Amino acid sequence: LVAFASCNSLKEISIPKSLSTTGRIFNGCSNLKKVVFESGMTAIPGSILYGSGIEEIGVNGVVIPSSVTSIGGSAFERCSGLTELTIQNGITTIGGNAFRSCGNITSVIFSDTVTNIVDWSFAGCGKLESITLSNNISNIGDGAFNSCTSLNSVTYNSVRYTQIGLLKAALSEASVKYTSNSFGGVNLIEDE
């Protein structure tokens, strides 16, 4: 479903909690900057803002109500206007490909409610330099940060890691599930 695809006159929209259809509804809406999801919604639908002109998640951009606990797969994929991202309290799951190929994101901070980052969530975010993981993270999916070639710093449990082996050891010690490809192709230093 691409109901409003490439509708460049669309600048602002409210999404009702009753929305049941998903798809690339606003794909190519390059001037869409303000989206308000209705209070009571529990999940951001998958692919809903794929390829749109969104530049911010917050009061001046995409307004996500506190009732939301998950961000659907590909919900913000290819939203190249996003630059910094803070995942708000209450959200527990970041869906697969949710922010994939958002080529201008430089930093991501996960609130401590985030426990699950699904496969390929941030893959291909080539300008992503730093991540602050939730202290309660329990799963980092396959390829979650794959090809984030500028990634040089990951903070976890208030410790900043610049070496991949040390980060993986800390995650393993805390029983966080991840794959060998969760951080594939990143710029963290290989341990000596």
Secondary structure, DSSP 8 states (H G I E B T S, - for coil): --TTTT-TT--EEEE-TT----S-TTTT-TT--EEEE-TT--EE-TTTTTT-----BSTTSEE--TT--EE-TTTTTT-TT--EEEE-TT--EE-TTTTTT-TT--EEEE-TT--EE-TTTTTT-TT--EEE--TT--EE-TTTTTT-TT--EEEETTEEE-BHHHHHHHHHHTT-EE-TTTTTT---B---
